[in-house]
Amino acid sequence: MTSLSRFYTTFAKELRETRRTIAMQILVMVGAMCFLTLFIVFNNYDDYSDRFYTNGVDPLWNNMFALFAWSLMIFGSLSAANTMKNMSSRQKRISTLMYPASQFEKYFVRWLIYVPLFLVVFAISCFIADLLRYVICIPFVTDKEITLKLLVPFGISEYVNYIEEWKAVNIFFMLFFFVQSLFVLGSSFWPKQTFVKTFIMFSITATIYYFIGYGVYKIFDSGYWYAHIVNNEVHFTPYWCLTICGCAINYALAYWRFRESEIIQRW
């Protein structure tokens, strides 16, 4: 049975034992994003003197948006792959499995740290990287009609409206959340080298599904009476429902695998 006080104690224990590793991972993420931000600025700073960008949109938002998207996918997958790293050796498995808390509490604590809390830390990292760009670029703005803005949530919405790419944004986040859940699932099966093994399995599975999906698409796109089914305007609500269900299944399978864990790994 779940106990709130026991859950808090377990959460504090996990943070205390992994604080150095987590701090190092955060520093690497922030450092990489700031370094790439500097690279973007010093290769594109002259855009702030280009009259083409007098449209109310920051000239470097396109580059920063791409940086944040790739960083979210890469670091999010790496973080999810570390969810069950505490099961990577016999000594760690003994310490984890023998700790006086329910299996669900131990799993949920690890999931909370490496999935939702990662997103909070990532959002802060994005703000730091964009603040660095903002401070550096102030001297380069030679035209008052050219916009220099921080890429805050409102700015992100404004930018996506400007480029009219809400469809791509929806697809990206659905893919990210599903991939993240797959890496959590992979960490429960392969505590060692989780990222590499899960990436290989995901690539093979994605390739198979791609060819199946492409074949289905060609059938529906062949001009027959049912071709209009996939040619209508896309509504993302059912796709988000499928994504949420897929993520829930992956997390449930990861918990089931963790619950059935043994001190001695048999395979």
C-alpha positions as CSV (number, residue, x, y, z in Angstrom):
1,M,0.0,0.0,0.0
2,T,1.3,3.4,-0.9
3,S,2.3,5.8,1.9
4,L,2.9,9.5,1.3
5,S,5.6,9.8,4.0
6,R,7.3,6.7,2.7
7,F,7.1,8.0,-0.8
8,Y,8.7,11.3,0.3
9,T,11.5,9.4,2.1
10,T,12.1,7.3,-1.0
11,F,12.2,10.4,-3.2
12,A,14.7,12.1,-0.9
13,K,16.9,9.0,-0.8
14,E,17.0,8.8,-4.6
15,L,17.9,12.5,-5.0
16,R,20.5,12.2,-2.3
17,E,22.2,9.2,-3.9
18,T,22.0,10.5,-7.4
19,R,22.5,14.2,-6.9
20,R,26.1,14.3,-8.2
21,T,25.2,12.3,-11.3
22,I,22.1,14.4,-12.0
23,A,24.0,17.6,-11.4
24,M,26.7,16.5,-13.9
25,Q,24.1,15.6,-16.5
26,I,22.4,19.0,-16.1
27,L,25.7,20.8,-16.4
28,V,26.5,18.8,-19.6
29,M,23.1,19.6,-21.1
30,V,23.3,23.3,-20.2
31,G,26.9,23.5,-21.4
32,A,26.1,21.9,-24.7
33,M,23.1,24.1,-25.4
34,C,25.0,27.3,-24.5
35,F,27.9,26.2,-26.7
36,L,25.6,25.6,-29.6
37,T,23.9,28.9,-28.9
38,L,27.2,30.7,-29.2
39,F,27.8,28.8,-32.5
40,I,24.4,29.9,-33.8
41,V,24.9,33.5,-32.7
42,F,28.4,34.0,-34.2
43,N,27.4,32.4,-37.5
44,N,24.1,34.3,-37.9
45,Y,24.5,37.6,-36.0
46,D,24.4,39.6,-39.2
47,D,20.7,38.7,-39.6
48,Y,20.0,41.4,-37.1
49,S,21.0,44.0,-39.6
50,D,19.0,42.5,-42.5
51,R,15.9,44.4,-43.5
52,F,14.3,41.1,-44.5
53,Y,13.6,40.4,-40.8
54,T,11.5,43.5,-40.0
55,N,8.4,41.3,-39.5
56,G,8.1,41.2,-35.7
57,V,9.9,37.8,-35.4
58,D,13.4,37.4,-34.0
59,P,15.8,36.4,-36.9
60,L,17.4,33.6,-34.9
61,W,14.2,32.0,-33.5
62,N,14.3,29.5,-36.4
63,N,17.8,28.3,-35.3
64,M,17.0,28.3,-31.6
65,F,13.8,26.4,-32.2
66,A,15.7,23.7,-34.0
67,L,18.3,23.6,-31.3
68,F,15.7,23.2,-28.6
69,A,13.8,20.5,-30.5
70,W,16.9,18.4,-31.2
71,S,18.1,18.9,-27.6
72,L,14.8,17.8,-26.2
73,M,14.8,14.6,-28.2
74,I,18.4,13.7,-27.5
75,F,18.7,14.7,-23.8
76,G,15.1,13.5,-23.1
77,S,15.9,10.1,-24.5
78,L,19.2,9.9,-22.5
79,S,17.4,10.9,-19.3
80,A,14.7,8.3,-19.8
81,A,17.3,5.7,-20.5
82,N,18.7,6.3,-17.0
83,T,15.4,5.5,-15.3
84,M,16.4,2.0,-14.2
85,K,20.2,2.6,-14.0
86,N,19.9,1.6,-10.3
87,M,19.4,-2.0,-11.5
88,S,22.6,-2.2,-13.6
89,S,24.6,-4.2,-11.1
90,R,24.0,-6.8,-8.4
91,Q,24.9,-4.5,-5.5
92,K,22.6,-1.8,-6.8
93,R,19.8,-4.3,-7.4
94,I,20.2,-5.5,-3.8
95,S,20.1,-1.9,-2.4
96,T,17.0,-1.0,-4.5
97,L,15.0,-4.2,-4.1
98,M,15.6,-4.5,-0.3
99,Y,14.8,-0.9,0.4
100,P,11.6,-0.7,2.6
101,A,9.2,0.7,0.1
102,S,6.7,-0.7,-2.3
103,Q,7.9,-1.5,-5.9
104,F,5.4,1.0,-7.2
105,E,6.8,3.8,-5.0
106,K,10.4,3.0,-6.1
107,Y,9.4,2.9,-9.7
108,F,7.3,6.1,-9.6
109,V,10.1,8.0,-7.8
110,R,12.6,7.1,-10.6
111,W,10.0,7.9,-13.3
112,L,9.2,11.3,-11.6
113,I,12.9,12.3,-11.5
114,Y,13.8,11.2,-15.1
115,V,10.7,12.1,-17.0
116,P,8.6,15.0,-15.6
117,L,11.3,16.7,-13.6
118,F,13.6,16.4,-16.6
119,L,11.2,18.5,-18.6
120,V,11.2,21.2,-16.0
121,V,15.0,21.3,-15.9
122,F,15.1,21.3,-19.7
123,A,12.8,24.3,-19.9
124,I,15.1,26.2,-17.5
125,S,18.1,25.2,-19.6
126,C,16.4,26.5,-22.7
127,F,15.7,29.8,-21.0
128,I,19.4,30.1,-19.9
129,A,20.6,29.4,-23.5
130,D,18.2,31.8,-25.0
131,L,19.0,34.5,-22.4
132,L,22.7,34.0,-23.4
133,R,21.7,34.6,-27.0
134,Y,19.7,37.7,-26.1
135,V,22.5,39.3,-24.1
136,I,25.1,38.7,-26.8
137,C,22.9,39.9,-29.6
138,I,21.9,43.2,-28.1
139,P,24.9,45.1,-29.7
140,F,24.2,43.6,-33.1
141,V,20.7,45.0,-33.5
142,T,21.3,48.0,-35.7
143,D,17.8,48.6,-36.9
144,K,15.0,49.4,-34.4
145,E,12.5,47.7,-36.7
146,I,14.3,44.3,-36.3
147,T,13.0,42.3,-33.3
148,L,15.2,40.9,-30.5
149,K,13.0,38.8,-28.2
150,L,13.5,36.0,-25.7
151,L,11.9,32.7,-26.8
152,V,9.5,32.5,-23.9
153,P,6.3,30.3,-24.1
154,F,4.3,33.2,-25.5
155,G,7.1,33.8,-28.1
156,I,7.1,30.2,-29.1
157,S,3.4,30.3,-29.8
158,E,3.9,33.5,-31.7
159,Y,6.7,32.0,-33.8
160,V,4.7,28.8,-34.6
161,N,1.7,30.9,-35.6
162,Y,4.1,32.9,-37.9
163,I,5.5,29.9,-39.7
164,E,2.1,28.1,-39.6
165,E,3.6,24.8,-38.5
166,W,1.3,23.6,-35.7
167,K,1.0,20.3,-37.5
168,A,4.7,19.7,-37.3
169,V,4.8,20.8,-33.7
170,N,2.1,18.3,-32.7
171,I,3.8,15.5,-34.6
172,F,7.1,16.3,-32.9
173,F,5.7,16.2,-29.4
174,M,3.7,13.1,-30.0
175,L,6.9,11.4,-31.3
176,F,9.0,12.7,-28.4
177,F,6.6,11.5,-25.7
178,F,6.3,8.1,-27.3
179,V,10.1,7.8,-27.8
180,Q,10.7,8.9,-24.2
181,S,8.4,6.1,-22.9
182,L,10.2,3.6,-25.1
183,F,13.5,4.5,-23.5
184,V,12.0,4.1,-20.0
185,L,10.7,0.7,-21.1
186,G,14.1,-0.2,-22.6
187,S,15.8,0.8,-19.3
188,S,13.7,-1.8,-17.5
189,F,14.9,-4.6,-19.8
190,W,18.5,-3.4,-20.3
191,P,19.8,-1.4,-17.3
192,K,23.3,-1.5,-18.9
193,Q,23.8,0.4,-22.2
194,T,20.1,1.2,-22.3
195,F,20.4,4.0,-24.8
196,V,22.3,2.0,-27.4
197,K,20.2,-1.1,-27.1
198,T,16.9,0.7,-27.1
199,F,17.9,2.9,-30.0
200,I,18.8,-0.2,-32.1
201,M,15.6,-2.0,-31.2
202,F,13.5,1.2,-31.9
203,S,15.2,1.7,-35.2
204,I,14.5,-1.8,-36.4
205,T,10.9,-1.6,-35.2
206,A,10.4,1.8,-36.7
207,T,11.8,0.6,-40.0
208,I,9.3,-2.3,-40.1
209,Y,6.4,-0.1,-39.2
210,Y,7.5,2.5,-41.8
211,F,7.2,0.0,-44.6
212,I,3.9,-1.3,-43.3
213,G,2.6,2.3,-42.9
214,Y,3.9,3.3,-46.3
215,G,2.2,0.3,-47.9
216,V,-1.1,1.2,-46.2
217,Y,-0.7,4.8,-47.3
218,K,-0.2,3.8,-50.9
219,I,-3.4,1.7,-50.8
220,F,-5.4,4.7,-49.5
221,D,-3.7,7.1,-51.9
222,S,-4.4,4.9,-55.0
223,G,-7.4,6.9,-56.1
224,Y,-10.1,4.4,-55.1
225,W,-13.3,5.4,-53.2
226,Y,-11.6,5.2,-49.8
227,A,-8.7,7.5,-50.7
228,H,-10.5,10.5,-49.3
229,I,-10.2,9.1,-45.8
230,V,-6.6,10.1,-45.4
231,N,-6.8,13.2,-47.5
232,N,-9.1,15.1,-45.3
233,E,-7.9,17.8,-42.9
234,V,-6.0,16.2,-40.0
235,H,-7.5,16.4,-36.5
236,F,-4.9,15.6,-33.9
237,T,-7.2,14.6,-31.0
238,P,-7.4,10.9,-31.9
239,Y,-3.6,10.8,-32.6
240,W,-2.9,12.4,-29.2
241,C,-5.2,9.8,-27.6
242,L,-3.3,7.0,-29.3
243,T,0.0,8.6,-28.2
244,I,-1.1,8.8,-24.6
245,C,-2.4,5.2,-24.7
246,G,0.9,4.0,-26.2
247,C,2.9,5.9,-23.5
248,A,0.7,4.5,-20.7
249,I,1.2,0.9,-22.1
250,N,5.0,1.4,-22.3
251,Y,5.2,2.8,-18.7
252,A,2.9,0.0,-17.4
253,L,5.2,-2.6,-19.1
254,A,8.2,-0.9,-17.6
255,Y,6.7,-1.1,-14.1
256,W,5.7,-4.7,-14.6
257,R,9.2,-5.6,-15.7
258,F,10.7,-3.7,-12.6
259,R,8.2,-5.4,-10.3
260,E,9.4,-8.8,-11.5
261,S,13.1,-7.9,-11.1
262,E,15.4,-10.3,-9.3
263,I,18.7,-9.7,-7.6
264,I,20.4,-12.1,-10.1
265,Q,19.6,-11.3,-13.7
266,R,18.7,-14.4,-15.6
267,W,18.8,-12.9,-19.1
